[in-house]
Amino acid sequence: MKRSLARSLTYNWRLKLSALALAVLIWAVVSAEQVTSQWIPVRVDPVVRDPEFVVTAPAEPAVVSVQVTGPGRELWELAINRPTLVLSVRDVGERRTFGLDPSMVRIPQGLAVRVSDVRPSVVTLGLERLTSRMVPVRARIAGRSTQRYVVGEDLVILPAEVRVTGPADRLAVLEALTTRSFDVVPDDSTFSHEVVLDTAALDGLSFARTRVRVSGTVDRRVERTVGPIRVSAPDGLQAQPAEVTVRLSGPERALRRVFPGAVRAVVPRDSLPPALPLVGADARVVIEGLPAGMSATAVPDRVRVLPPGEASSPPPANPPPAARAPR
């Protein structure tokens, strides 16, 4: 019995296999041409046409279900090339919820399908009214340039302010715009460069312009040491050491005009305790009388401040022996 069944199944097996393959092919062709309906997920793509508003949060829900009707082969293609639902928003006013309809679904070109329904039919959008204001611009000079040059305080930025447009809450915390870091290339004692604003972290804002011109005076940075300079302590107090040398750094032309008598080394009163102990106290030395754009460091930069008359002098190298008492 079993042998007869096996013989009947394997008899003309090639012909039977061909018949099965043909049946599957006919089924596939018929299914591809058969019109049917199917629900597919579609992303909502909001496009705000109102120039006074901007999207601050995605649609809720961000994906909706769309009913599509068409031949099976077209629906297979649609499953691969998903459509989108374009929500065009105009005249926002106080609205934050918007209706959806089948005409908003963008079907890939060439597909003979029809959209008949969208669920849910309403979505919510996060929208905020745009505002604009003038924001000051600040120049950012590269560190290697500030090490080599001293830029004058007469720095000019044109325009000094740029109009920025965006959500009100973001503009409220925007104090200034900065340029991208740039190197100074002087032409004798001046420079003038067109530089780009740094807007990398300001997505969602728009700018009336993204370039400004920065100009100013510049001088080569040099160093020089002057001294010794006597340290001036307040209230008749005494400093040890009493003199320091001063290391100057600044623009070359201004540094040439500095002479030791114009530089003062002082100990500020607020750097000392209200009641100075007999052993004194350490305090920082501040350099005064410097031209603009110049820095200075005292060497040493701290001294010990003692009460009047408490300045110690070095002991003699060989102190005399103590006198013996008479017997």
Backbone bond lengths (Angstrom), bond angles and torsions (degrees), N, CA, C in turn:
res aa  C-N    CA-C-N  psi(-1)  N-CA   C-N-CA  omega(-1)  CA-C   N-CA-C  phi
1 M - - - 1.466 - - 1.530 110.56 -
2 K 1.316 115.56 -51.06 1.466 119.90 179.90 1.510 111.00 -63.95
3 R 1.331 115.94 -37.21 1.460 119.15 -178.91 1.526 109.41 -67.42
4 S 1.328 117.56 -37.26 1.464 121.20 179.31 1.525 111.19 -66.23
5 L 1.353 116.24 -38.94 1.467 120.59 179.19 1.518 110.60 -66.15
6 A 1.327 116.67 -44.16 1.463 120.08 179.41 1.511 111.11 -62.95
7 R 1.378 116.09 -36.89 1.462 119.58 -179.18 1.535 110.42 -67.86
8 S 1.333 115.42 -37.11 1.469 118.49 -178.94 1.539 111.33 -70.04
9 L 1.344 116.40 -32.96 1.465 119.42 179.91 1.520 112.54 -73.32
10 T 1.315 116.20 -33.44 1.471 119.27 -176.67 1.510 112.87 -93.79
11 Y 1.342 116.66 -5.31 1.464 118.89 -179.65 1.536 108.63 -70.98
12 N 1.336 115.49 128.34 1.481 121.68 -176.70 1.544 111.37 51.58
13 W 1.350 117.74 46.74 1.476 121.49 -175.07 1.526 112.30 -64.62
14 R 1.350 116.18 -31.58 1.463 117.94 178.87 1.529 110.29 -65.12
15 L 1.307 116.55 -42.55 1.465 120.25 179.02 1.526 111.65 -63.88
16 K 1.317 115.23 -41.63 1.464 119.36 179.38 1.531 111.59 -65.53
17 L 1.335 116.85 -40.09 1.474 120.26 178.79 1.524 110.88 -64.95
18 S 1.312 116.77 -38.96 1.469 120.94 178.34 1.522 110.07 -64.47
19 A 1.322 115.72 -40.05 1.465 119.27 179.45 1.528 111.02 -64.28
20 L 1.344 116.37 -39.40 1.469 120.19 178.54 1.524 110.96 -64.84
21 A 1.324 117.20 -43.81 1.457 120.98 179.20 1.516 111.04 -62.31
22 L 1.334 116.69 -40.69 1.462 120.49 178.68 1.519 110.88 -64.31
23 A 1.336 116.66 -39.51 1.474 120.52 179.43 1.538 110.75 -63.55
24 V 1.340 115.65 -42.07 1.475 119.59 178.21 1.519 110.53 -63.80
25 L 1.321 117.34 -40.99 1.461 121.36 179.91 1.521 110.92 -63.83
26 I 1.363 115.94 -44.29 1.466 119.39 178.75 1.521 110.59 -62.31
27 W 1.333 116.32 -40.17 1.486 119.98 178.79 1.530 110.93 -62.80
28 A 1.344 115.52 -41.44 1.467 119.50 -179.23 1.520 111.10 -65.60
29 V 1.352 116.38 -41.32 1.468 119.88 -179.79 1.521 110.28 -65.22
30 V 1.324 116.13 -45.15 1.460 119.97 -179.81 1.528 110.62 -63.28
31 S 1.353 116.87 -42.36 1.470 120.92 179.53 1.517 110.82 -63.79
32 A 1.348 116.65 -37.89 1.462 120.17 -179.06 1.512 111.18 -65.56
33 E 1.298 118.65 -31.55 1.460 122.15 -177.99 1.511 112.70 -90.89
34 Q 1.320 117.00 -14.37 1.460 120.03 -176.99 1.527 110.23 -74.56
35 V 1.335 116.36 131.09 1.466 121.71 179.43 1.523 109.21 -80.09
36 T 1.336 115.18 130.71 1.462 120.91 -179.12 1.515 109.51 -146.52
37 S 1.307 117.54 170.45 1.476 123.55 178.16 1.522 109.96 -116.31
38 Q 1.328 113.79 149.76 1.470 118.56 -177.88 1.528 108.94 -152.53
39 W 1.331 115.92 142.62 1.475 121.51 175.10 1.524 108.39 -94.97
40 I 1.328 116.43 129.02 1.464 120.82 179.39 1.526 109.06 -129.64
41 P 1.355 118.45 148.38 1.473 120.99 176.68 1.537 110.55 -77.65
42 V 1.339 116.57 138.94 1.464 122.49 -177.65 1.526 109.00 -135.33
43 R 1.320 116.23 135.29 1.471 121.44 179.28 1.528 111.05 -78.57
44 V 1.339 116.86 138.50 1.465 122.36 176.94 1.525 108.54 -89.31
45 D 1.323 115.66 124.14 1.470 121.74 -178.63 1.530 108.80 -115.47
46 P 1.364 118.47 95.27 1.469 119.78 -178.92 1.537 111.36 -75.80
47 V 1.325 115.55 136.21 1.466 122.41 176.77 1.524 107.27 -127.07
48 V 1.336 116.69 112.28 1.465 120.89 -176.41 1.527 108.99 -86.33
49 R 1.328 115.72 118.38 1.463 121.78 177.77 1.522 112.50 -95.64
50 D 1.332 116.80 -6.52 1.464 121.31 178.43 1.523 108.32 -84.24
51 P 1.340 119.36 115.70 1.473 121.16 -175.74 1.520 114.42 -67.29
52 E 1.334 118.16 -9.39 1.460 120.46 -178.36 1.522 113.14 -92.91
53 F 1.347 117.44 -2.85 1.454 119.68 -175.64 1.517 110.86 -131.23
54 V 1.339 115.52 159.00 1.455 122.93 176.84 1.526 108.47 -139.98
55 V 1.340 116.07 148.15 1.469 121.06 178.10 1.523 109.44 -76.87
56 T 1.332 117.08 125.97 1.461 121.40 179.21 1.527 112.30 -111.32
57 A 1.339 117.62 -9.40 1.465 121.59 178.25 1.521 107.83 -150.14
58 P 1.339 118.35 146.18 1.467 121.02 -178.96 1.521 111.64 -65.96
59 A 1.339 114.31 164.34 1.466 119.96 178.45 1.521 109.96 -61.78
60 E 1.323 115.07 147.24 1.468 121.23 177.51 1.533 108.95 -125.96
61 P 1.342 120.09 109.09 1.471 125.56 2.69 1.530 111.73 -77.56
62 A 1.328 115.72 156.22 1.464 120.88 -179.61 1.519 112.12 -81.30
63 V 1.360 117.70 -20.42 1.465 122.99 179.49 1.526 108.10 -128.72
64 V 1.343 115.99 132.94 1.456 121.35 178.39 1.527 108.84 -120.48
65 S 1.360 115.99 167.31 1.464 121.61 177.99 1.525 109.05 -99.39
66 V 1.326 115.92 133.30 1.458 122.01 -177.48 1.529 108.44 -122.02
67 Q 1.336 117.14 131.74 1.467 121.70 176.81 1.526 108.78 -91.29
68 V 1.332 114.97 122.58 1.461 121.62 -177.07 1.523 108.53 -120.64
69 T 1.340 116.38 136.28 1.461 122.51 179.19 1.526 109.51 -120.49
70 G 1.351 116.03 135.50 1.451 120.58 179.22 1.502 111.72 170.30
71 P 1.340 117.35 179.18 1.468 121.13 177.85 1.522 111.21 -60.00
72 G 1.321 115.08 152.37 1.460 119.47 -177.28 1.511 113.38 -58.47
73 R 1.347 116.22 -40.53 1.470 117.76 -178.46 1.529 111.94 -65.45
74 E 1.363 116.90 -31.89 1.465 120.79 178.49 1.539 109.92 -70.43
75 L 1.324 116.05 -37.77 1.471 119.26 179.25 1.526 110.71 -68.62
76 W 1.352 116.58 -34.06 1.466 118.92 175.48 1.529 110.12 -62.82
77 E 1.316 115.20 -42.98 1.469 119.74 179.09 1.532 110.62 -64.05
78 L 1.323 116.25 -37.97 1.460 120.64 -179.39 1.526 111.48 -67.96
79 A 1.339 116.82 -29.36 1.462 120.01 178.21 1.527 110.84 -67.43
80 I 1.363 115.43 -26.70 1.466 119.60 179.56 1.528 110.76 -86.00
81 N 1.339 116.34 -48.69 1.463 121.64 179.05 1.527 108.75 -101.09
82 R 1.311 115.44 86.06 1.460 120.89 -174.11 1.536 110.95 -65.25
83 P 1.319 118.86 137.98 1.465 121.58 174.83 1.529 110.31 -78.37
84 T 1.317 116.23 172.24 1.460 122.33 173.14 1.517 108.80 -127.04
85 L 1.327 115.16 157.30 1.456 120.82 176.12 1.527 107.30 -107.36
86 V 1.315 116.66 112.67 1.466 121.83 -177.13 1.524 108.56 -93.60
87 L 1.339 115.48 112.31 1.465 121.65 179.00 1.521 108.20 -96.39
88 S 1.308 117.10 103.82 1.467 121.90 -179.89 1.523 108.97 -89.09
89 V 1.352 116.27 119.34 1.469 121.32 -173.12 1.523 109.15 -108.69
90 R 1.324 116.45 122.27 1.462 122.77 177.58 1.526 109.34 -128.76
91 D 1.347 115.72 153.29 1.476 121.43 176.36 1.521 111.22 48.17
92 V 1.330 115.27 64.36 1.470 120.62 -173.97 1.519 112.17 -62.04
93 G 1.324 116.75 -54.38 1.463 119.76 -176.79 1.517 111.45 60.44
94 E 1.330 117.15 -125.62 1.459 121.88 179.97 1.528 112.34 -98.23
95 R 1.337 117.63 1.14 1.475 120.08 -176.36 1.519 111.72 -72.05
96 R 1.335 115.25 144.91 1.455 121.27 172.46 1.535 111.10 -134.74
97 T 1.346 117.69 -8.27 1.464 122.16 175.19 1.524 108.35 -114.35
98 F 1.335 115.64 143.34 1.459 120.28 -173.89 1.527 109.46 -139.10
99 G 1.349 115.82 140.10 1.451 121.88 -179.75 1.522 112.28 -80.94
100 L 1.336 115.24 150.28 1.461 122.29 178.47 1.522 109.03 -115.80
101 D 1.325 116.05 147.37 1.464 119.54 174.51 1.522 108.83 -143.30
102 P 1.359 117.25 162.27 1.467 121.07 -175.16 1.521 114.48 -57.98
103 S 1.351 118.16 -27.34 1.466 119.73 -177.94 1.526 112.87 -66.81
104 M 1.333 117.73 -15.42 1.462 121.15 -179.26 1.522 112.65 -80.57
105 V 1.336 117.67 -12.77 1.460 121.13 -177.18 1.526 109.09 -79.00
106 R 1.331 116.31 126.42 1.461 122.07 -179.41 1.527 108.82 -96.71
107 I 1.364 115.38 105.03 1.458 121.55 179.67 1.534 108.85 -85.29
108 P 1.339 118.29 136.25 1.466 119.77 176.45 1.522 111.19 -54.11
109 Q 1.325 115.04 141.58 1.462 120.50 -176.25 1.537 111.05 -60.88
110 G 1.345 115.21 139.37 1.457 120.96 176.03 1.509 114.85 96.23
111 L 1.331 118.98 -5.73 1.463 121.60 -179.11 1.524 109.46 -97.29
112 A 1.360 115.85 125.20 1.465 121.41 -178.22 1.513 110.12 -91.02
113 V 1.337 115.97 71.49 1.458 121.25 178.22 1.521 108.74 -127.39
114 R 1.329 115.28 163.74 1.459 121.31 -178.56 1.521 109.72 -130.34
115 V 1.349 115.68 133.39 1.471 121.58 177.34 1.520 107.31 -92.70
116 S 1.328 116.49 125.25 1.468 120.44 -175.56 1.524 114.15 -113.34
117 D 1.339 118.34 -17.23 1.473 117.96 -176.53 1.533 109.06 -159.73
118 V 1.355 114.81 153.64 1.464 122.40 176.29 1.522 108.01 -134.28
119 R 1.348 116.95 129.46 1.461 121.37 178.45 1.535 110.17 -135.06
120 P 1.332 118.18 131.98 1.465 126.63 -8.20 1.530 111.03 -68.80
121 S 1.309 116.09 164.53 1.463 120.61 -175.95 1.523 112.68 -95.84
122 V 1.347 117.76 3.79 1.470 122.39 -179.87 1.526 108.68 -137.20
123 V 1.344 116.47 137.98 1.465 121.62 174.59 1.530 108.80 -128.66
124 T 1.324 114.59 160.19 1.468 121.45 177.76 1.523 109.01 -111.14
125 L 1.346 116.67 137.99 1.466 122.20 179.68 1.524 110.23 -118.22
126 G 1.341 115.75 142.93 1.456 121.05 170.88 1.513 108.82 -88.10
127 L 1.332 117.61 109.48 1.466 123.04 -176.89 1.519 110.24 -123.79
128 E 1.317 115.94 146.83 1.466 120.29 177.63 1.521 108.94 -138.66
129 R 1.315 114.94 140.70 1.462 119.79 179.97 1.532 110.12 -71.37
130 L 1.311 115.75 137.47 1.454 121.29 179.19 1.516 110.55 -82.14
131 T 1.318 115.37 150.45 1.457 121.85 173.31 1.516 108.11 -140.13
132 S 1.306 117.39 169.52 1.469 120.57 179.81 1.514 109.90 -144.98
133 R 1.319 115.46 151.28 1.463 121.07 176.04 1.524 109.26 -158.10
134 M 1.317 115.76 163.69 1.454 122.00 177.70 1.530 109.21 -82.68
135 V 1.331 116.47 129.74 1.463 122.25 -177.84 1.528 108.86 -119.18
136 P 1.347 118.52 130.39 1.468 120.18 179.67 1.523 112.34 -65.81
137 V 1.346 115.19 153.66 1.460 122.07 -178.73 1.524 108.84 -112.57
138 R 1.333 115.73 136.76 1.467 121.64 176.89 1.518 109.55 -120.74
139 A 1.328 115.81 139.85 1.468 121.00 -179.89 1.517 109.95 -86.60
140 R 1.331 116.27 141.68 1.462 121.48 177.11 1.526 108.15 -121.56
141 I 1.322 114.71 106.39 1.466 121.55 -177.10 1.522 108.86 -91.01
142 A 1.319 116.64 136.99 1.460 121.96 -177.15 1.524 110.85 -60.22
143 G 1.344 115.58 146.36 1.464 121.13 -177.30 1.515 113.09 -60.03
144 R 1.329 118.20 -37.29 1.469 119.67 -179.07 1.526 111.19 -65.81
145 S 1.347 117.22 -28.69 1.465 119.99 177.49 1.516 111.14 -74.70
146 T 1.340 118.14 -39.60 1.466 119.67 178.83 1.518 111.90 -68.98
147 Q 1.339 117.31 -21.99 1.461 119.90 174.85 1.528 111.60 -75.24
148 R 1.316 117.05 -30.09 1.468 121.24 -177.17 1.517 112.72 -94.72
149 Y 1.347 117.01 -29.45 1.465 120.59 -173.26 1.523 110.86 -130.06
150 V 1.338 114.30 158.58 1.459 122.20 171.18 1.515 107.22 -112.91
151 V 1.328 116.00 118.00 1.459 121.51 179.69 1.521 108.68 -89.27
152 G 1.326 116.82 132.66 1.458 121.38 -177.87 1.518 112.56 -67.24
153 E 1.337 115.19 161.01 1.461 120.67 179.91 1.521 111.95 -74.81
154 D 1.344 117.47 -7.52 1.458 121.13 -179.56 1.521 112.11 -87.16
155 L 1.334 117.29 34.46 1.461 122.11 -178.93 1.532 109.77 -63.27
156 V 1.329 115.47 133.34 1.466 121.33 -178.15 1.530 108.52 -119.68
157 I 1.349 116.53 129.10 1.467 122.76 176.51 1.519 107.60 -119.49
158 L 1.325 116.70 123.34 1.456 122.19 -179.68 1.525 110.20 -123.78
159 P 1.341 117.71 121.65 1.460 126.26 -7.77 1.522 110.95 -74.12
160 A 1.322 116.09 154.47 1.461 120.27 -178.99 1.524 112.23 -76.62
161 E 1.352 117.15 -18.22 1.463 122.52 178.26 1.526 109.34 -135.33
162 V 1.324 115.55 150.00 1.462 121.98 178.85 1.527 108.11 -129.50
163 R 1.341 115.67 137.80 1.463 119.81 179.47 1.529 109.17 -77.72
164 V 1.346 115.38 127.03 1.464 122.35 -179.72 1.527 108.17 -118.17
165 T 1.334 116.42 136.44 1.461 122.11 179.80 1.527 109.18 -121.23
166 G 1.349 115.89 136.33 1.456 119.98 -179.58 1.509 110.60 174.71
167 P 1.347 117.64 -174.31 1.465 121.27 177.41 1.526 111.62 -56.82
168 A 1.326 115.86 141.34 1.466 120.57 -175.23 1.518 112.62 -59.59
169 D 1.351 118.05 -39.58 1.466 119.55 -176.57 1.527 111.34 -67.46
170 R 1.347 118.29 -31.66 1.459 120.31 178.59 1.528 111.08 -75.77
171 L 1.317 117.06 -38.13 1.463 119.54 178.18 1.523 111.73 -66.88
172 A 1.330 116.83 -30.00 1.463 120.44 -177.61 1.521 111.87 -63.86
173 V 1.332 118.17 -29.70 1.468 120.84 -177.72 1.530 112.38 -101.07
174 L 1.334 117.15 2.47 1.467 120.59 179.83 1.522 108.36 -88.78
175 E 1.336 116.87 102.83 1.457 121.22 -176.59 1.526 112.13 -80.97
176 A 1.331 117.35 -37.87 1.459 120.32 -176.99 1.516 109.80 -160.52
177 L 1.325 115.51 158.91 1.454 122.59 170.32 1.520 108.30 -100.30
178 T 1.310 117.42 145.20 1.459 121.27 176.81 1.528 109.26 -119.22
179 T 1.316 114.24 151.63 1.463 118.79 175.02 1.525 109.00 -80.14
180 R 1.305 115.33 163.12 1.453 118.50 169.13 1.523 108.56 -66.14
181 S 1.329 116.50 151.16 1.459 120.69 179.81 1.534 109.65 -60.88
182 F 1.331 116.47 129.97 1.466 119.78 -178.37 1.524 110.37 -135.57
183 D 1.326 115.35 153.26 1.468 122.37 178.21 1.519 110.04 -90.04
184 V 1.322 115.41 141.03 1.462 121.84 176.66 1.525 108.90 -84.29
185 V 1.330 115.77 125.66 1.467 121.56 174.19 1.523 106.42 -117.24
186 P 1.344 117.73 97.88 1.471 119.92 -172.60 1.523 112.63 -74.98
187 D 1.333 114.01 148.11 1.461 122.43 168.73 1.512 105.96 -110.82
188 D 1.346 115.95 92.75 1.468 123.18 -170.85 1.533 108.63 63.67
189 S 1.332 118.73 -107.36 1.467 120.63 -174.78 1.523 112.52 -109.94
190 T 1.319 119.10 8.97 1.465 122.03 179.91 1.527 109.75 -133.76
191 F 1.331 115.29 166.94 1.461 121.26 173.94 1.521 108.37 -147.85
192 S 1.318 116.39 155.79 1.457 122.77 176.71 1.517 107.55 -153.44
193 H 1.363 116.14 116.57 1.461 121.34 -176.46 1.523 109.99 -131.75
194 E 1.346 115.82 141.48 1.454 120.92 168.93 1.526 107.53 -90.34
195 V 1.332 116.03 123.41 1.467 120.13 -174.87 1.524 109.67 -127.10
196 V 1.326 115.18 160.53 1.471 122.53 -176.20 1.530 109.76 -97.19
197 L 1.323 116.27 141.18 1.469 120.72 175.08 1.524 109.90 -71.32
198 D 1.325 115.59 145.82 1.463 121.33 178.37 1.528 108.10 -89.23
199 T 1.331 116.39 101.35 1.467 121.75 -178.44 1.528 111.80 -113.56
200 A 1.336 117.15 17.10 1.473 120.59 -174.10 1.523 112.19 -60.37
201 A 1.329 117.95 -36.28 1.466 120.55 -176.61 1.527 112.08 -100.77
202 L 1.328 117.37 18.28 1.465 121.19 -174.72 1.526 111.02 -119.17
203 D 1.336 116.63 41.97 1.464 120.47 176.88 1.527 110.05 -61.28
204 G 1.325 115.64 143.13 1.452 120.26 179.80 1.513 113.49 92.56
205 L 1.341 117.57 -7.31 1.458 121.89 176.36 1.521 108.86 -108.85
206 S 1.326 116.53 149.70 1.463 121.00 175.60 1.520 108.94 -118.95
207 F 1.328 115.54 152.47 1.464 121.39 -171.36 1.530 109.59 -127.13
208 A 1.341 115.26 138.32 1.461 119.51 179.06 1.521 110.77 -64.13
209 R 1.318 116.92 -28.15 1.454 122.18 175.45 1.526 108.27 -156.07
210 T 1.335 116.78 156.85 1.469 121.01 -177.92 1.518 112.23 -121.11
211 R 1.334 117.93 6.48 1.462 121.87 177.46 1.523 109.79 -130.83
212 V 1.338 115.43 143.29 1.462 121.40 174.98 1.531 108.18 -135.65
213 R 1.327 115.83 165.03 1.463 120.49 176.79 1.526 109.23 -109.07
214 V 1.332 116.03 129.10 1.466 122.83 -179.67 1.520 108.26 -113.37
215 S 1.342 116.63 125.68 1.463 122.04 -179.14 1.519 109.48 -133.96
216 G 1.325 115.83 156.73 1.460 119.70 178.28 1.514 111.56 175.75
217 T 1.324 114.20 -178.38 1.456 121.00 176.66 1.521 108.85 -96.79
218 V 1.317 116.16 154.71 1.457 120.76 -175.90 1.520 108.73 -149.75
219 D 1.315 116.18 148.33 1.459 122.00 177.22 1.521 108.38 -142.27
220 R 1.306 115.11 153.77 1.460 119.74 179.76 1.527 109.77 -69.46
221 R 1.342 117.19 137.31 1.459 121.65 178.91 1.533 109.41 -84.84
222 V 1.344 116.08 127.29 1.469 121.52 178.91 1.522 108.90 -131.80
223 E 1.327 116.24 169.79 1.468 122.11 178.44 1.518 109.90 -125.30
224 R 1.323 114.48 152.42 1.476 120.80 -179.87 1.516 108.22 -156.35
225 T 1.341 115.92 146.78 1.464 121.57 179.08 1.524 109.27 -114.60
226 V 1.347 116.14 131.96 1.472 122.05 176.71 1.511 108.50 -125.26
227 G 1.322 114.72 157.94 1.467 119.10 177.55 1.512 111.74 141.28
228 P 1.297 115.66 179.89 1.473 126.94 4.08 1.526 112.51 -74.34
229 I 1.347 115.33 148.46 1.458 123.22 178.26 1.517 107.49 -115.87
230 R 1.349 115.13 130.10 1.466 119.26 -179.54 1.523 109.90 -71.64
231 V 1.346 116.83 137.54 1.459 122.88 -179.59 1.521 108.78 -86.49
232 S 1.329 115.94 125.76 1.460 121.88 179.36 1.518 109.00 -98.51
233 A 1.364 116.47 119.27 1.468 122.19 178.31 1.522 108.98 -105.66
234 P 1.348 119.14 149.85 1.471 121.67 -177.39 1.529 112.72 -76.26
235 D 1.332 114.81 160.89 1.478 122.80 170.19 1.526 112.87 56.47
236 G 1.327 118.37 33.18 1.459 120.53 177.87 1.511 114.48 72.96
237 L 1.333 117.98 9.82 1.458 120.85 178.41 1.530 109.78 -71.77
238 Q 1.330 115.56 164.41 1.455 120.98 -176.70 1.525 109.95 -118.98
239 A 1.344 115.30 141.64 1.465 121.34 -179.22 1.511 110.21 -108.09
240 Q 1.312 115.66 139.51 1.464 122.02 173.02 1.529 109.25 -128.41
241 P 1.352 117.79 121.39 1.464 125.84 -0.90 1.527 111.12 -69.03
242 A 1.302 115.40 157.98 1.460 120.51 -177.48 1.519 112.35 -79.68
243 E 1.335 117.83 -16.02 1.468 121.30 -178.65 1.528 110.20 -133.59
244 V 1.322 115.61 151.24 1.467 121.99 176.29 1.527 108.17 -135.89
245 T 1.312 115.76 160.72 1.461 120.77 167.39 1.524 108.04 -96.91
246 V 1.331 116.05 156.42 1.457 121.12 -175.41 1.529 108.97 -124.33
247 R 1.344 114.92 125.31 1.464 121.34 177.30 1.524 107.96 -97.71
248 L 1.336 116.49 116.31 1.451 123.19 -177.39 1.517 110.94 -101.02
249 S 1.332 116.28 146.78 1.460 122.47 175.31 1.518 108.05 -142.26
250 G 1.353 116.11 129.99 1.452 118.26 -178.68 1.511 112.27 173.30
251 P 1.340 116.93 -167.51 1.457 120.73 -178.57 1.530 111.75 -65.23
252 E 1.319 115.18 138.59 1.465 120.66 -172.91 1.518 112.16 -58.85
253 R 1.343 118.52 -45.86 1.458 119.94 -176.22 1.520 111.90 -65.38
254 A 1.351 116.81 -39.06 1.467 119.29 179.10 1.518 111.03 -71.29
255 L 1.334 117.46 -34.54 1.458 120.89 -177.23 1.520 111.91 -67.64
256 R 1.316 116.55 -29.22 1.470 119.84 178.09 1.520 111.82 -65.08
257 R 1.339 117.23 -26.49 1.464 120.78 -175.56 1.525 112.52 -91.77
258 V 1.323 117.99 0.16 1.466 121.00 179.59 1.525 109.07 -85.28
259 F 1.339 116.80 128.50 1.458 121.14 175.08 1.527 108.35 -120.52
260 P 1.338 117.14 153.67 1.476 120.08 -173.02 1.517 114.33 -54.48
261 G 1.342 118.45 -34.85 1.458 120.15 -178.12 1.511 114.19 -65.69
262 A 1.338 118.05 -20.78 1.468 121.22 -179.01 1.517 112.21 -86.13
263 V 1.321 117.02 -12.81 1.463 120.95 -177.60 1.519 109.10 -97.37
264 R 1.319 117.38 130.37 1.452 122.22 -179.19 1.527 109.71 -118.77
265 A 1.325 115.59 137.83 1.466 122.23 175.54 1.520 107.68 -110.90
266 V 1.315 117.61 117.00 1.465 121.09 -174.44 1.521 109.80 -129.45
267 V 1.331 114.31 155.49 1.465 121.75 171.80 1.526 107.13 -106.40
268 P 1.327 119.65 113.10 1.471 121.34 -179.88 1.529 111.32 -63.95
269 R 1.312 115.74 142.05 1.463 120.16 -179.49 1.530 110.69 -63.70
270 D 1.349 117.59 -34.28 1.466 118.95 -177.17 1.520 112.97 -73.80
271 S 1.333 118.03 -5.38 1.460 119.85 175.98 1.525 111.89 -90.44
272 L 1.348 117.24 -0.67 1.467 122.25 -179.61 1.517 110.37 -110.79
273 P 1.323 117.86 153.28 1.471 119.98 175.80 1.524 110.38 -67.80
274 P 1.347 117.76 152.27 1.480 120.10 -179.41 1.521 112.52 -55.71
275 A 1.343 117.03 -41.08 1.466 121.15 177.81 1.528 107.60 -113.17
276 L 1.315 116.13 109.32 1.460 120.34 -176.84 1.524 110.00 -76.47
277 P 1.337 118.95 123.84 1.473 120.06 178.52 1.527 111.14 -68.84
278 L 1.342 116.35 162.79 1.469 120.79 -178.79 1.521 111.99 -62.07
279 V 1.357 116.59 -29.87 1.468 119.23 -179.73 1.524 111.75 -80.55
280 G 1.358 116.73 -3.80 1.452 120.15 178.31 1.525 112.83 83.90
281 A 1.310 116.00 -173.79 1.468 122.10 -179.31 1.522 109.50 -151.30
282 D 1.332 115.40 146.75 1.463 120.38 176.10 1.523 109.82 -76.65
283 A 1.327 116.13 143.38 1.467 120.71 -179.06 1.521 109.27 -148.18
284 R 1.328 114.67 154.59 1.463 120.01 178.99 1.523 110.25 -80.80
285 V 1.309 115.37 153.86 1.462 122.45 178.44 1.523 108.16 -104.84
286 V 1.330 116.80 127.67 1.456 123.00 179.74 1.525 108.90 -108.94
287 I 1.341 114.99 135.31 1.458 120.30 -179.98 1.518 108.84 -98.96
288 E 1.350 116.76 128.00 1.460 123.03 179.95 1.521 110.34 -119.13
289 G 1.335 114.69 166.97 1.458 120.57 177.15 1.519 114.18 85.00
290 L 1.334 117.47 21.38 1.462 120.88 -177.90 1.525 110.74 -91.57
291 P 1.331 117.45 143.95 1.468 120.23 172.90 1.520 110.66 -66.95
292 A 1.332 116.33 164.50 1.468 121.46 179.79 1.520 110.52 -62.68
293 G 1.312 115.51 143.61 1.453 121.59 177.63 1.507 114.73 81.77
294 M 1.335 117.69 9.27 1.461 121.19 -177.07 1.524 109.52 -116.01
295 S 1.320 115.72 145.67 1.456 121.45 176.42 1.525 108.80 -122.71
296 A 1.332 115.60 158.03 1.463 119.97 -177.01 1.517 109.98 -147.37
297 T 1.327 115.34 150.07 1.454 122.54 176.79 1.517 108.74 -133.98
298 A 1.342 116.34 130.01 1.465 120.41 177.52 1.523 109.33 -83.00
299 V 1.323 115.77 144.55 1.470 121.76 177.50 1.527 107.59 -127.58
300 P 1.355 117.54 107.85 1.474 127.72 -1.40 1.521 110.88 -73.17
301 D 1.347 116.72 159.76 1.465 119.96 -177.21 1.518 112.85 -89.88
302 R 1.363 117.76 -3.46 1.457 121.71 175.97 1.523 108.78 -135.36
303 V 1.328 115.21 146.36 1.465 121.37 178.15 1.523 108.18 -132.28
304 R 1.349 115.49 165.84 1.469 120.02 174.67 1.521 107.30 -98.99
305 V 1.330 114.54 127.49 1.461 120.96 -179.33 1.528 108.31 -102.04
306 L 1.364 115.95 126.55 1.460 122.28 -176.13 1.522 110.52 -117.85
307 P 1.347 117.24 156.34 1.466 120.10 175.40 1.521 110.58 -63.37
308 P 1.330 119.12 160.87 1.477 121.40 179.36 1.531 111.17 -57.76
309 G 1.338 115.80 134.63 1.454 121.33 177.75 1.497 114.43 80.48
310 E 1.362 117.98 -0.89 1.455 120.63 -178.72 1.516 112.73 -98.98
311 A 1.323 116.79 5.26 1.466 118.99 179.33 1.509 109.41 -64.51
312 S 1.288 116.97 125.03 1.459 121.27 -177.61 1.500 110.11 -86.72
313 S 1.313 115.31 145.49 1.462 121.15 175.38 1.512 107.66 -110.99
314 P 1.341 116.33 150.78 1.464 118.58 -177.64 1.523 111.17 -61.21
315 P 1.324 118.54 137.43 1.480 121.39 -179.97 1.513 109.77 -65.94
316 P 1.359 117.80 152.59 1.475 120.57 178.26 1.518 110.18 -62.50
317 A 1.330 114.16 149.61 1.461 120.17 -177.48 1.526 111.76 -61.66
318 N 1.357 118.79 -43.84 1.473 123.49 -179.17 1.525 108.66 -125.27
319 P 1.301 119.17 91.55 1.469 120.46 -179.48 1.516 111.51 -64.80
320 P 1.371 118.52 142.66 1.470 121.09 -179.02 1.515 110.73 -64.69
321 P 1.363 118.39 146.44 1.473 120.84 179.33 1.520 111.08 -65.14
322 A 1.295 115.09 148.88 1.458 119.92 -179.97 1.542 109.95 -66.81
323 A 1.357 117.95 137.54 1.483 121.81 179.37 1.516 110.50 -69.91
324 R 1.337 115.18 139.78 1.467 119.94 178.76 1.509 110.80 -83.47
325 A 1.288 115.03 142.69 1.467 119.77 177.60 1.517 110.79 -72.50
326 P 1.373 119.98 137.73 1.478 122.22 179.35 1.526 110.67 -64.46
327 R 1.348 114.06 144.61 1.471 119.62 177.81 1.509 110.83 -80.04
